[in-house]
Amino acid sequence: MTWNDHKAIYLQIVDRVVEDILRGTLKTGDRALSVRDLAAEVQVNPNTVVRSYGLLEQEGILYNQRGLGFFIAENASAKARDFKKKEFIESTLPDVFKTIKLLGISMEELNLLYQQFENLKP
């Protein structure tokens, strides 16, 4: 995993799990990697993964079965989408809007660029 110096590592781990859920790699009822396995895979302290999983559990995306580990919760996909959307709207979108305004990009141009992006998707 490549780390972003501008975001806490535990939040980047949260992003990875959320993105795996949104892609369908992880589905309701699936067992998440154990704390130790994920910590070893991404080469972080297990406490960092515990913090990540704790946030995901708080958001209702994961649940813990004592002695068995963490599992993907029911409706995790919708909850993950809501979590990611809120983060995007609060953290990323203001900078995007600021850049759009500074560069004088019109809504028509932005719409055209988005349509071109959509046409490139497989």
N, C-alpha and C positions, 0 to 999 in steps of 0.2 A: 504494500500500500504506500502510495506517495503522499507525504504529509504537506499540508498547507500551513505555512508559518503564521498566517493571520487568523487561524481558527483553532480553538482548543481541540486537542487530540480526541478527548472523549466525545465531543460533538461530531467529529469526523467519522468516528466509529458508528455513532447513531445514524449519520447520513448513509453510511454503507449498508447498514441493516435495513433502513427505510427504503433505500433504492432497490435492494434485493427483493423486498416485499412488493414494491410497485412494479418491478419487472416480472414478477411471478416466479422468481427463483425460490423464494420462501412463501409457503402457503399456510393458511389456517391449519393449526394442529401440528405443523412441522416443528421439530426440535431445533432450536438455535444452537450454534456451536457452543460448547461449554466455555465457561469463562477462561479456563486455562488454555484450551485449544485456540480460541480466538486471540488471546494475549500472545501465545507463542507464534501464531501465524503472522500477526501484525507487529510483533516484537515490541510490546508495551508491557508495563506492569499489570498484573491481573486486577489490581484495584481500579485501574483506568477502565477496564471492561466492565467491572462491577458498577461503576458510576454510569457508564453508557446504558447498560441493561436496566439500571434503576430508573433512569429517565424514561426509557422506552416502556417500562412497566407502569410508571406513573401516568404516561400518556395512553395506557390501555392497548399498546401495540404488542407487548409481550406479557406473559404471565409466568410465574415461577411455581413449579411443582416441587415442593420440598424433597430433596434427595434425588430428584430426576433431572433438574435443570430448568432452563427457560424454553418456552414454547411460543409459537406465533398465535396470538389471540384471535378470537372470532372478530370479524369486521376489521382486522388489522389493516387491510388494504385501504379502506376508507379513512381510518384513523391516521394512517401513515400519510395519505394524500393531504388530509387536513393539516397535519403537523408541518409537512414540507411547504404547503401553500402559505400557511401563516408565516413561517420563517422567510419565505421568498418575498412576501408582501411587505414585511416589516424590515428586512435586512437588505435585500438586493434591489428591489424595485425602486426605492427612492434614488439610489445611485444611477440606475438605468434612466429614470425620468430626467434627472439632472443632466446626464450626458446627452440625451435626446434634445433637451432644450438648448444646451450649449452649442450643439452642432447644427441646430436649426432643422432637424429632421421633422418633416410634416407627418401628420397621421396617415395621409395617402401613401407617402413613401414607406412609412413603417408597415402599413398594411400590405403593400406590394412585396416588401422584403419578407414578411411573414408568409405570404402565399408562396413565394419562391422556396422558402425553407420547407414548407409542407410538401411541395412537389418533389423535393429531393429525398424525402423519407421513403424507405422501401416498403 
